[in-house]
Amino acid sequence: MSAELVVVGLGYVGLPLAARACEAGLAVIGLDINSGVVAEINAGRSHVRDVSDEAIAGMAASGFTATTDPSVLGDADTIVLCVPTGLSDTGEPDLMAVRTAAQTVSGHLRPGTLVVLESTSYPGTTEEVVLPILERGSGLRAGGDFHLAYSPERIDPGNAAFGVQNTPKIISGVTPLCAKYGVAFYGRFVDTLVVSRGTREAEMAKILENTYRYVNIALVNEVALFCDQMGIDVWDVLHCAATKPFGFAAFHPGPGVGGHCIPVDPLYLQSKAHSVGFSFNVLAAAREVNQRIPEHVVTRVVKLLEEQGQPVSGARVVLLGVTYKRDVADTRESPAFPVARGLLARGADVRFHDPNVQSFAVDGAALVKVDQLADALQTADIAILMQDHSCYDPVELAASRCALLDTRGRSTGANVTLL
């Protein structure tokens, strides 16, 4: 089975990439180690919000198929690695998926193939980790026998305005010729290409994008803590500051930092910096601030309950929105986890409402799901707006019977307290 492109990893990065390549007329095969994911896709069902079932049907009509058989790599013109990069139990970068994928590719690599890494990682990953695995396993030489490039993914889950086609794509290669092959490949289905000087620069650019957000989220979160102590309305402060048409980019406080990228990628940068004897002091300070915020939310809940004569132990607390981002079904690194954990440790009866999530467990213990928002607001002692899903009407929230801690600044009302 030959293909112009094999996408390795059919998650929130790989499946949209495969969908766009199919749309542009490329012959595409998807490879994933998860047989359940492969079966769902081949049955016409998408597990990624940004790729509809209709899009999956269109991919199938173009000849796309998903498989767990790595032999398809041997007949590919281009192989793109879209596997996850996370953290180990000790909080260190975990490149096991990248190493495993590269090892698998190396056993099927043939001369002339373009291999691209899209997974986010620290500067040096492509040349120090992926390249030697590919060369050792295949006996081929990168830049001569095959081409190796790095092009960081820029998928923004739930973003209807920007997708694979119209988001500028950074391209880099281990040699200038490798970069040219990368440009030729992505130029077939991406509107704007940005050629980086090298793979380390491209890797660093991706890390910087997310670290920029991480640090600025920490700044505004700390401002929110200060304003709370001073009795200043932080939401009015942000509204006023955001009216400046230059020199200010608006960020907003919340219950913590979540998602696969923002809380994880800066730690890749910090780890790499430590390995070369460099300290990112601003990044360390940002991490300390962001880690404090969920506990601040818990403290506010305890205080609000005490003000209404209700001890936190035994109090029914409902989390509204447990995903890391608005209107998505992804709970990875969601601040709902540490907030729920803190409340459970104090004896609270913690439940959740989220139309995007069927189940939510903290340290192996499943929380009770309240199916209807009205029931959540009527039966709880206090509700916490953790995520501002579009289904949460500010008017309905403001009219809630129970106390409401709004961590997103969306509601006003007699029973509403802003973070």
Solvent accessible surface area in square Angstrom, and as a share of the most:
residue,aa,sasa,rsa
1,M,142,0.64
2,S,86,0.56
3,A,6,0.05
4,E,50,0.22
5,L,0,0.00
6,V,0,0.00
7,V,0,0.00
8,V,14,0.08
9,G,9,0.09
10,L,1,0.00
11,G,31,0.29
12,Y,42,0.16
13,V,14,0.08
14,G,0,0.00
15,L,0,0.00
16,P,13,0.08
17,L,4,0.02
18,A,0,0.00
19,A,19,0.15
20,R,37,0.14
21,A,0,0.00
22,C,9,0.05
23,E,128,0.57
24,A,40,0.31
25,G,60,0.58
26,L,6,0.03
27,A,47,0.36
28,V,4,0.03
29,I,6,0.03
30,G,0,0.00
31,L,10,0.05
32,D,21,0.11
33,I,170,0.87
34,N,73,0.37
35,S,79,0.51
36,G,41,0.39
37,V,27,0.16
38,V,14,0.08
39,A,58,0.45
40,E,64,0.29
41,I,4,0.02
42,N,82,0.42
43,A,59,0.45
44,G,28,0.27
45,R,120,0.44
46,S,29,0.19
47,H,83,0.37
48,V,14,0.08
49,R,146,0.53
50,D,63,0.33
51,V,6,0.04
52,S,54,0.35
53,D,68,0.35
54,E,131,0.59
55,A,37,0.29
56,I,3,0.01
57,A,58,0.45
58,G,43,0.41
59,M,5,0.02
60,A,60,0.47
61,A,93,0.72
62,S,59,0.38
63,G,56,0.54
64,F,15,0.06
65,T,42,0.24
66,A,5,0.04
67,T,23,0.14
68,T,65,0.38
69,D,70,0.36
70,P,48,0.30
71,S,58,0.37
72,V,9,0.05
73,L,2,0.01
74,G,20,0.19
75,D,66,0.34
76,A,0,0.00
77,D,73,0.38
78,T,9,0.05
79,I,0,0.00
80,V,0,0.00
81,L,0,0.00
82,C,11,0.07
83,V,18,0.10
84,P,87,0.55
85,T,5,0.03
86,G,22,0.21
87,L,56,0.28
88,S,45,0.29
89,D,158,0.82
90,T,114,0.66
91,G,25,0.24
92,E,93,0.42
93,P,28,0.18
94,D,55,0.28
95,L,11,0.05
96,M,126,0.56
97,A,34,0.27
98,V,0,0.00
99,R,107,0.39
100,T,70,0.40
101,A,8,0.06
102,A,0,0.00
103,Q,97,0.43
104,T,49,0.29
105,V,1,0.00
106,S,2,0.01
107,G,59,0.57
108,H,63,0.28
109,L,18,0.09
110,R,88,0.32
111,P,89,0.56
112,G,45,0.43
113,T,1,0.01
114,L,6,0.03
115,V,0,0.00
116,V,0,0.00
117,L,0,0.00
118,E,4,0.02
119,S,6,0.04
120,T,9,0.06
121,S,0,0.00
122,Y,35,0.13
123,P,19,0.12
124,G,1,0.01
125,T,0,0.00
126,T,0,0.00
127,E,71,0.32
128,E,99,0.44
129,V,10,0.06
130,V,0,0.00
131,L,36,0.18
132,P,40,0.25
133,I,13,0.06
134,L,0,0.00
135,E,51,0.23
136,R,172,0.63
137,G,37,0.36
138,S,31,0.20
139,G,66,0.64
140,L,32,0.16
141,R,147,0.54
142,A,11,0.09
143,G,16,0.16
144,G,38,0.37
145,D,55,0.29
146,F,0,0.00
147,H,12,0.05
148,L,0,0.00
149,A,1,0.00
150,Y,0,0.00
151,S,0,0.00
152,P,0,0.00
153,E,6,0.03
154,R,75,0.27
155,I,30,0.15
156,D,55,0.28
157,P,22,0.14
158,G,37,0.36
159,N,50,0.26
160,A,110,0.85
161,A,70,0.54
162,F,111,0.46
163,G,37,0.35
164,V,22,0.13
165,Q,73,0.33
166,N,64,0.33
167,T,23,0.13
168,P,52,0.33
169,K,13,0.05
170,I,11,0.05
171,I,0,0.00
172,S,0,0.00
173,G,9,0.09
174,V,31,0.18
175,T,44,0.26
176,P,110,0.69
177,L,88,0.44
178,C,0,0.00
179,A,10,0.08
180,K,137,0.58
181,Y,96,0.36
182,G,0,0.00
183,V,47,0.27
184,A,66,0.51
185,F,13,0.06
186,Y,0,0.00
187,G,44,0.42
188,R,128,0.47
189,F,4,0.02
190,V,7,0.04
191,D,94,0.49
192,T,67,0.39
193,L,48,0.24
194,V,71,0.41
195,V,91,0.52
196,S,21,0.14
197,R,229,0.84
198,G,14,0.14
199,T,1,0.00
200,R,144,0.53
201,E,80,0.36
202,A,1,0.00
203,E,0,0.00
204,M,62,0.28
205,A,32,0.25
206,K,10,0.04
207,I,0,0.00
208,L,102,0.51
209,E,55,0.25
210,N,8,0.04
211,T,11,0.07
212,Y,110,0.42
213,R,110,0.40
214,Y,8,0.03
215,V,39,0.22
216,N,36,0.19
217,I,34,0.17
218,A,4,0.03
219,L,109,0.54
220,V,10,0.05
221,N,2,0.01
222,E,80,0.36
223,V,51,0.29
224,A,7,0.05
225,L,25,0.13
226,F,113,0.47
227,C,6,0.03
228,D,62,0.32
229,Q,156,0.69
230,M,113,0.50
231,G,72,0.69
232,I,75,0.38
233,D,80,0.41
234,V,6,0.04
235,W,38,0.13
236,D,75,0.39
237,V,61,0.35
238,L,12,0.06
239,H,121,0.54
240,C,73,0.44
241,A,37,0.28
242,A,49,0.38
243,T,97,0.57
244,K,95,0.40
245,P,121,0.76
246,F,139,0.58
247,G,81,0.78
248,F,86,0.36
249,A,58,0.45
250,A,50,0.39
251,F,37,0.15
252,H,109,0.49
253,P,2,0.01
254,G,5,0.05
255,P,0,0.00
256,G,12,0.11
257,V,22,0.13
258,G,10,0.09
259,G,1,0.01
260,H,30,0.13
261,C,24,0.14
262,I,14,0.07
263,P,23,0.15
264,V,5,0.03
265,D,4,0.02
266,P,0,0.00
267,L,14,0.07
268,Y,2,0.01
269,L,10,0.05
270,Q,19,0.08
271,S,32,0.21
272,K,47,0.20
273,A,6,0.05
274,H,110,0.49
275,S,83,0.54
276,V,107,0.61
277,G,73,0.70
278,F,111,0.46
279,S,69,0.45
280,F,64,0.27
281,N,117,0.60
282,V,101,0.58
283,L,3,0.01
284,A,49,0.38
285,A,58,0.45
286,A,5,0.04
287,R,78,0.29
288,E,88,0.39
289,V,8,0.05
290,N,8,0.04
291,Q,114,0.51
292,R,105,0.38
293,I,3,0.01
294,P,14,0.09
295,E,80,0.36
296,H,33,0.15
297,V,0,0.00
298,V,0,0.00
299,T,72,0.42
300,R,29,0.11
301,V,0,0.00
302,V,28,0.16
303,K,114,0.48
304,L,24,0.12
305,L,0,0.00
306,E,111,0.50
307,E,118,0.53
308,Q,92,0.41
309,G,68,0.65
310,Q,47,0.21
311,P,86,0.54
312,V,22,0.12
313,S,69,0.45
314,G,57,0.54
315,A,0,0.00
316,R,71,0.26
317,V,0,0.00
318,V,0,0.00
319,L,0,0.00
320,L,0,0.00
321,G,0,0.00
322,V,0,0.00
323,T,3,0.02
324,Y,40,0.15
325,K,51,0.22
326,R,105,0.38
327,D,36,0.18
328,V,4,0.02
329,A,63,0.49
330,D,31,0.16
331,T,33,0.19
332,R,85,0.31
333,E,95,0.43
334,S,2,0.01
335,P,7,0.04
336,A,1,0.00
337,F,50,0.21
338,P,50,0.31
339,V,0,0.00
340,A,0,0.00
341,R,101,0.37
342,G,11,0.11
343,L,0,0.00
344,L,66,0.33
345,A,87,0.68
346,R,90,0.33
347,G,38,0.37
348,A,6,0.05
349,D,50,0.26
350,V,7,0.04
351,R,53,0.19
352,F,1,0.00
353,H,11,0.05
354,D,0,0.00
355,P,70,0.44
356,N,37,0.19
357,V,12,0.07
358,Q,146,0.65
359,S,85,0.55
360,F,5,0.02
361,A,47,0.37
362,V,3,0.02
363,D,111,0.58
364,G,77,0.74
365,A,55,0.43
366,A,80,0.62
367,L,18,0.09
368,V,82,0.47
369,K,54,0.23
370,V,20,0.11
371,D,101,0.52
372,Q,112,0.50
373,L,19,0.10
374,A,56,0.43
375,D,71,0.37
376,A,0,0.00
377,L,5,0.02
378,Q,100,0.44
379,T,68,0.40
380,A,0,0.00
381,D,42,0.22
382,I,0,0.00
383,A,0,0.00
384,I,0,0.00
385,L,0,0.00
386,M,5,0.02
387,Q,6,0.03
388,D,32,0.17
389,H,1,0.00
390,S,71,0.46
391,C,65,0.39
392,Y,0,0.00
393,D,64,0.33
394,P,47,0.29
395,V,114,0.66
396,E,66,0.30
397,L,0,0.00
398,A,28,0.22
399,A,81,0.63
400,S,4,0.03
401,R,129,0.47
402,C,4,0.02
403,A,19,0.14
404,L,0,0.00
405,L,0,0.00
406,D,0,0.00
407,T,0,0.00
408,R,60,0.22
409,G,28,0.27
410,R,66,0.24
411,S,2,0.01
412,T,111,0.64
413,G,39,0.37
414,A,110,0.85
415,N,62,0.32
416,V,21,0.12
417,T,37,0.22
418,L,52,0.26
419,L,15,0.07
